[in-house]
Amino acid sequence: MLLGLSADCSAWQCETIDRVFARGLGKRPVDTLAVKEIFTLLPGSLQILLTKEPWKEQTPKFIDWLFSLMENADEMLTQSSRELLKASLLALRSLPEFKKKAIWTKAYGW
């Protein structure tokens, strides 16, 4: 949805959804930049999300999911994507679930 809107779009000038998709959603250079910028916010956003209810209860699942992605997608992910996953995992280090020895030692590669 974020990529379908541009800063120059006002209520009386916006194109219909069909015309937006026909134009090539996500194909403008600014769209690529926006996606990269959004990804840089992932680690901090995930950490904030998992401190709030009801997401707090799902922290172990998110940690397992991040480990699973990092371990099983080596050939499918770029180096920058793997680094983003690692940063997202390490951003959770202040949470009680991360402080378990089995979790933090695995995260730091010990």
Secondary structure as the mmCIF struct_conf table of DSSP 4:
data_model
#
loop_
_struct_conf.conf_type_id
_struct_conf.id
_struct_conf.beg_label_comp_id
_struct_conf.beg_label_asym_id
_struct_conf.beg_label_seq_id
_struct_conf.end_label_comp_id
_struct_conf.end_label_asym_id
_struct_conf.end_label_seq_id
HELX_RH_3T_P HELX_RH_3T_P1 LEU A 2 GLY A 4
TURN_TY1_P TURN_TY1_P1 ALA A 7 ASP A 8
TURN_TY1_P TURN_TY1_P2 ALA A 11 GLN A 13
HELX_LH_PP_P HELX_LH_PP_P1 CYS A 14 THR A 16
HELX_RH_AL_P HELX_RH_AL_P1 ILE A 17 GLY A 24
TURN_TY1_P TURN_TY1_P3 LEU A 25 GLY A 26
BEND BEND1 ARG A 28 ARG A 28
HELX_RH_AL_P HELX_RH_AL_P2 PRO A 29 THR A 40
TURN_TY1_P TURN_TY1_P4 LEU A 41 LEU A 41
HELX_RH_AL_P HELX_RH_AL_P3 LEU A 42 LEU A 49
TURN_TY1_P TURN_TY1_P5 LEU A 50 THR A 51
BEND BEND2 LYS A 52 LYS A 52
TURN_TY1_P TURN_TY1_P6 GLU A 53 PRO A 54
HELX_RH_3T_P HELX_RH_3T_P2 TRP A 55 GLN A 58
HELX_RH_AL_P HELX_RH_AL_P4 THR A 59 ASN A 72
TURN_TY1_P TURN_TY1_P7 ASP A 74 MET A 76
BEND BEND3 LEU A 77 LEU A 77
HELX_RH_AL_P HELX_RH_AL_P5 GLN A 79 LEU A 90
TURN_TY1_P TURN_TY1_P8 ALA A 91 SER A 94
BEND BEND4 LEU A 95 LEU A 95
TURN_TY1_P TURN_TY1_P9 PRO A 96 LYS A 99
BEND BEND5 LYS A 100 LYS A 100
HELX_RH_AL_P HELX_RH_AL_P6 LYS A 101 ALA A 107
TURN_TY1_P TURN_TY1_P10 TYR A 108 GLY A 109
#
